[in-house]
Amino acid sequence: MSSTETAPPRWSDQPGPATAEEWISRAREVATILAADVVARDRAAATPYDEVRLLRDAGLVTLLGPPEFGGAGQNWATACRVVREVAVGDGSIGQLLGHHYVWSWAMRLVGTPEQIAEVERLYTTNNYFFGGVVNPRDNELTISDEGETLVFRGKKYFSTGSKISDLTVLEGVLETSGHKLFAIVPSRQDGIVFGDDWDNLGQRLTESGSVEINDVRVPWSAAAGYVDKQFQPSAYGTLHVPALHLVFANFYLGIAQAALRAGASYTRRHTRPWPYGGENKNSGTEELYILDGYGDLQAKLWAAEALTDSAGANLARLLHADRRSVTAEQRGQAAVLVAAAKQRAIDVGLETSTRIYELTGARATASSVGLDIYWRNLRTHSLHDPVAYKRVEVGRYTLLGQLPEPTPYT
């Protein structure tokens, strides 16, 4: 039986966490369960129904949900830490949870008060999980205006989590204007057909394959942020990309933490000293180059975590502010910090997941050890968008004082 098939009974017998630290502790419990068979589940690449059920049972799905609907009412700084902790156990599940948080907040970013209340009541009271058929570079999913109804037709070549979700953020291009539009729809319906073709190097349990959309109909009233068929823009509404990229940075750091811990555990148990150094060491833990390596990687990881936490606290203040009070300059400053955090998380994560082999030894490359999962996961998702452009965003701010303009990737 998979360790993720049932949640520990104590979660149903105990009151839910009340503070941010208690929620982070709950996420660590989830990570421990996921870590027990993470390599086997990665190799199997089965659809993660049990893993998502674990997130539900732990209460993490409604972490950001309003208390009046039964949610925890926690803030974004806590949500990011929860994503990081879950990713320590399984990077794929950390990604799924992070995307869920962004998409569960999507209507709050741009929706009307009525749309926000409807969506938050729906997902929080039902403990619903979000997926997303959202890929800015695919424009083959179009939306026809049929009076009071919008009809989505076409294909997205990448999505995340929709197959294991209850609700899907469905994005397309409105034929009459060429503008992007999204609505939240039930995931399980005849008009949404999953390609089941996600077979990539890493993040194998994220269900990120293609989706065909065949005549999915929604009322105009469900078009996020539209009033009388006109979109209502705001600086606050453009925070979705920094929020998403902050989630990325956090699950990258969780994967890097897991890699460092796994490497250190292997070194303590198995790594032998080099016999020709002339110093007659008894254990790999006495080797100076190994101690130096772990010290270097840990210091870099701590620094990346501190930067990411700082960027997260700044963005959380905006996400929880009055929507009308957020300015374009505040949004730009937040985006720069997130860009800096993301690039450092990628660099540190890739270095950590590669160098652990130098610190564990040749026998650690055995498939049964499973250290490959960390590099594969980081390498795969860090290609989501070129990290060079994140460096350029920070460089333009540093050199020219220019803040990044909102785009689907900044």
C-alpha positions in Angstrom: 0.0 0.0 0.0 1.3 3.5 -0.9 2.1 5.7 2.1 -0.1 8.4 0.5 -3.3 6.4 0.3 -4.6 7.5 3.7 -3.8 10.4 6.0 -2.7 9.8 9.5 -5.8 9.3 11.7 -4.6 12.0 14.1 -5.5 14.7 11.6 -9.1 13.9 11.7 -9.1 13.6 15.5 -7.3 16.9 16.2 -8.3 20.5 15.7 -6.6 22.1 12.6 -3.5 24.2 13.0 -4.2 27.7 14.2 -1.0 29.6 13.6 1.4 30.0 10.7 4.1 27.9 12.4 1.6 25.2 13.1 0.6 25.1 9.4 4.2 24.9 8.4 4.7 22.0 10.9 1.7 20.3 9.3 3.3 20.7 5.9 6.4 19.0 7.3 4.3 16.1 8.4 3.0 15.8 4.8 6.5 16.0 3.4 7.6 13.2 5.6 4.8 11.0 4.3 5.6 11.9 0.7 9.4 11.4 1.1 9.0 7.8 2.3 8.3 6.5 -1.3 9.1 9.5 -3.4 11.6 7.7 -5.7 9.2 4.8 -6.3 6.3 7.1 -7.1 8.5 9.2 -9.4 9.6 6.0 -11.3 5.9 4.9 -11.6 4.7 8.4 -12.7 1.1 7.5 -11.8 -1.5 10.1 -11.7 -1.2 11.6 -8.1 -4.8 11.1 -6.9 -3.6 9.9 -3.5 -1.1 12.7 -3.1 -3.7 15.3 -3.7 -6.0 13.5 -1.3 -3.2 13.8 1.3 -3.1 17.6 0.8 -6.8 17.8 1.3 -6.8 15.6 4.4 -4.0 17.7 5.9 -6.1 20.9 5.4 -3.5 22.5 3.1 -5.9 23.0 0.2 -7.9 25.6 2.0 -5.0 27.3 3.7 -5.7 30.7 1.9 -9.5 30.2 2.0 -11.6 32.7 4.0 -12.5 31.6 7.6 -16.1 32.4 7.0 -16.3 29.5 4.5 -14.2 27.2 6.6 -10.7 28.1 5.3 -7.6 28.8 7.4 -7.4 32.4 6.4 -3.6 32.3 6.3 -1.5 34.7 4.3 0.8 34.3 1.3 4.0 34.3 3.3 2.8 31.2 5.1 1.5 29.6 1.9 4.9 29.9 0.3 6.6 28.3 3.2 4.1 25.5 3.1 4.9 24.9 -0.6 8.6 24.8 0.2 8.1 22.3 3.0 5.9 20.0 0.8 8.4 20.2 -2.0 11.1 18.8 0.4 9.0 15.6 0.4 8.1 15.7 -3.3 8.9 18.4 -5.7 6.0 17.5 -8.0 3.4 17.8 -5.2 5.0 21.0 -4.0 4.4 22.4 -7.5 0.8 21.2 -7.7 0.0 22.8 -4.3 1.7 26.1 -5.3 -0.2 26.3 -8.6 -3.4 25.6 -6.6 -2.7 28.5 -4.4 -2.1 30.9 -7.3 -5.2 29.7 -9.2 -7.4 29.8 -6.1 -6.4 33.4 -5.7 -6.8 34.3 -9.4 -10.4 35.5 -9.1 -9.4 37.7 -6.1 -6.8 39.3 -8.3 -9.1 40.4 -11.1 -12.6 39.3 -10.4 -15.6 41.4 -9.4 -16.7 41.2 -5.7 -19.5 38.8 -6.8 -17.2 36.5 -8.7 -14.7 36.5 -5.8 -17.3 35.5 -3.2 -18.8 32.8 -5.5 -15.4 31.1 -6.2 -14.0 31.3 -2.7 -17.2 29.9 -1.2 -17.3 27.1 -3.8 -13.7 25.9 -3.4 -13.3 26.5 0.3 -16.5 24.8 1.5 -16.0 21.8 -0.8 -12.2 21.5 -0.2 -11.8 21.7 -4.0 -8.4 21.5 -5.7 -7.4 23.8 -8.6 -5.7 22.9 -11.9 -5.0 25.2 -14.8 -5.2 25.1 -18.6 -3.0 28.2 -18.8 -0.1 28.6 -21.1 0.6 32.1 -22.4 2.6 30.9 -25.4 -0.2 28.8 -26.8 -2.9 30.8 -28.6 -4.7 27.9 -30.2 -7.5 27.9 -27.5 -10.0 30.5 -28.7 -13.2 31.9 -27.3 -16.3 32.7 -29.3 -18.8 35.2 -28.1 -22.3 33.9 -28.6 -24.3 36.6 -26.9 -24.7 35.7 -23.2 -22.3 32.7 -23.6 -18.6 32.2 -24.2 -17.5 29.0 -25.9 -13.9 27.7 -25.5 -12.4 25.6 -28.3 -8.9 24.4 -29.1 -5.8 23.0 -27.4 -3.2 23.8 -24.9 0.1 21.9 -25.2 0.9 22.3 -21.5 -1.2 22.5 -18.4 -0.7 21.7 -14.8 -2.8 19.5 -12.5 -6.2 19.8 -14.2 -6.6 16.0 -14.4 -6.5 15.6 -10.6 -8.4 18.8 -9.9 -12.0 19.8 -9.2 -11.8 23.2 -10.8 -9.8 24.4 -13.7 -8.7 27.9 -14.7 -9.4 27.9 -18.4 -7.6 30.6 -20.4 -8.1 31.5 -24.1 -8.1 34.3 -26.6 -11.3 36.1 -27.2 -11.9 36.1 -31.0 -13.6 39.5 -31.1 -10.8 41.4 -29.5 -7.7 39.2 -29.3 -7.5 39.7 -25.6 -6.8 36.9 -23.1 -9.7 35.8 -20.9 -10.1 33.2 -18.2 -12.9 31.5 -16.4 -13.1 28.9 -13.7 -14.9 25.7 -14.8 -15.5 22.2 -13.5 -12.5 20.0 -14.4 -14.5 16.8 -15.0 -16.7 17.4 -18.1 -16.9 15.9 -21.5 -15.5 19.0 -23.2 -12.1 18.7 -21.4 -10.0 15.9 -22.7 -6.5 15.3 -21.3 -3.8 14.1 -23.6 -2.0 12.0 -20.9 1.3 12.9 -22.7 3.4 14.4 -19.9 6.5 12.2 -20.1 9.3 14.6 -19.2 12.6 14.2 -17.4 11.4 15.6 -14.1 8.3 16.8 -12.2 6.7 13.7 -13.5 3.7 13.7 -11.2 2.4 17.2 -12.1 0.1 16.1 -14.9 1.4 18.9 -17.1 0.5 17.5 -20.5 -1.7 18.7 -23.3 -5.5 19.4 -23.1 -8.1 19.6 -25.8 -11.1 21.8 -25.1 -14.2 21.0 -27.1 -17.1 23.5 -26.8 -16.8 24.3 -23.1 -19.5 26.9 -22.5 -19.6 29.4 -19.7 -21.7 32.5 -19.2 -20.2 35.9 -19.7 -20.8 36.5 -16.0 -18.0 33.9 -15.3 -15.4 35.8 -17.4 -12.9 36.9 -14.7 -12.8 40.7 -14.3 -15.2 41.6 -17.1 -18.1 43.9 -16.6 -20.5 44.4 -19.5 -17.9 42.6 -21.7 -15.2 45.0 -20.8 -12.2 44.0 -18.7 -11.4 46.1 -15.6 -7.6 46.4 -15.4 -5.6 47.3 -12.3 -2.0 47.1 -11.0 -3.2 44.6 -8.4 -4.5 42.3 -11.1 -1.0 41.9 -12.6 0.4 40.4 -9.4 -0.4 36.9 -10.6 2.9 36.4 -12.4 5.1 37.5 -9.5 3.0 35.3 -7.2 3.5 32.3 -9.6 7.2 32.8 -9.9 7.5 33.2 -6.1 5.9 29.8 -5.8 8.4 28.5 -8.3 11.3 29.8 -6.2 9.9 28.2 -3.1 9.4 24.7 -4.5 12.9 24.9 -6.1 14.3 25.6 -2.7 12.3 22.7 -1.2 13.8 20.4 -3.8 17.3 21.8 -3.1 16.8 21.2 0.6 15.8 17.6 0.0 18.8 17.1 -2.2 21.2 18.4 0.4 19.5 16.3 3.1 19.6 13.2 1.0 23.2 13.7 0.1 24.2 14.3 3.7 22.3 11.2 4.9 24.1 9.1 2.3 27.5 10.5 3.2 27.0 9.8 6.9 26.0 6.2 6.2 28.0 5.2 3.2 30.7 7.6 1.9 34.2 6.3 2.5 37.3 8.5 2.9 39.8 8.6 0.1 42.6 6.2 1.1 45.5 8.0 -0.6 45.4 11.4 1.1 48.0 10.4 3.6 45.8 11.4 6.6 44.3 8.1 7.5 40.7 9.3 7.9 38.2 6.8 9.2 35.0 8.2 7.6 33.9 10.3 4.8 32.5 12.7 7.3 36.1 13.6 8.2 37.2 14.5 4.7 37.9 18.2 4.5 36.7 18.5 0.9 33.4 16.9 1.9 33.0 19.2 4.9 33.9 22.2 2.7 31.3 21.1 0.1 28.4 20.7 2.5 29.3 24.0 4.2 29.4 25.9 0.9 26.1 24.5 -0.3 24.3 25.0 3.0 25.4 28.6 3.2 24.2 29.3 -0.3 20.9 27.6 0.3 20.4 29.7 3.5 21.1 32.9 1.6 18.7 32.0 -1.2 16.0 31.1 1.4 16.5 34.5 3.1 16.2 36.4 -0.2 13.1 34.4 -1.1 11.5 35.0 2.3 12.1 38.7 1.9 10.6 38.8 -1.5 7.7 36.7 -0.3 7.0 39.0 2.7 7.0 42.1 0.4 4.7 40.5 -2.2 2.4 39.1 0.5 1.8 42.7 1.8 0.6 43.6 -1.7 -1.5 40.5 -2.2 -3.3 41.2 1.1 -3.7 44.9 0.6 -6.7 46.8 -0.6 -6.8 46.1 -4.4 -7.2 49.8 -5.2 -4.2 50.8 -3.1 -1.6 48.8 -5.1 0.5 51.0 -7.5 2.3 50.0 -10.6 5.6 51.0 -8.9 4.9 48.7 -5.9 4.1 45.9 -8.3 7.3 46.5 -10.2 9.4 46.6 -7.1 7.9 43.3 -6.0 8.5 41.7 -9.4 12.2 42.7 -9.3 12.7 41.0 -5.9 10.9 37.9 -7.0 13.1 37.8 -10.2 16.2 38.0 -8.0 14.9 35.2 -5.7 13.9 33.0 -8.5 17.3 33.2 -10.3 19.2 32.5 -7.0 16.9 29.5 -6.2 17.6 28.0 -9.6 21.3 28.5 -9.4 21.6 27.1 -5.9 19.2 24.3 -6.6 21.0 23.1 -9.7 24.4 23.4 -8.1 23.3 21.5 -5.0 21.6 18.7 -6.9 24.7 18.3 -9.1 27.5 18.6 -6.5 25.9 16.2 -4.0 27.4 13.5 -6.2 30.9 14.8 -5.6 30.2 14.6 -1.9 28.7 11.2 -1.8 30.8 9.2 -4.2 30.5 6.9 -7.2 28.3 4.4 -5.5 25.7 7.1 -4.9 25.0 7.1 -8.7 23.1 3.8 -8.4 19.5 4.1 -9.6 18.4 2.5 -6.3 19.8 5.5 -4.3 17.6 7.9 -6.3 19.6 11.1 -5.9 18.9 11.8 -9.6 15.3 12.9 -8.8 16.4 16.3 -7.5 18.4 17.4 -10.5 15.8 16.1 -12.9 13.0 18.0 -11.1 15.0 21.2 -10.9 16.3 21.0 -14.4 12.9 20.3 -15.9 10.9 23.1 -14.3 13.7 25.8 -14.3 13.3 25.8 -18.1 9.8 27.1 -17.7 11.1 30.5 -18.9 14.8 31.5 -19.6 16.4 32.5 -16.3 18.6 35.0 -18.2 15.5 37.2 -18.6 15.2 37.3 -14.8 18.8 38.4 -14.5 18.1 41.1 -17.2 15.1 42.4 -15.2 17.2 42.8 -12.1 20.0 44.2 -14.2 17.8 46.9 -15.8 16.6 47.9 -12.4 20.1 48.1 -11.0 21.7 49.9 -13.9 18.9 51.9 -15.4 16.3 52.1 -12.6 13.7 50.5 -14.8 10.9 48.4 -13.3 9.7 45.4 -15.3 6.5 45.9 -17.2 3.7 43.3 -16.6 3.7 40.5 -19.3 2.6 36.9 -19.1 6.1 36.1 -17.8 7.1 39.1 -15.7 
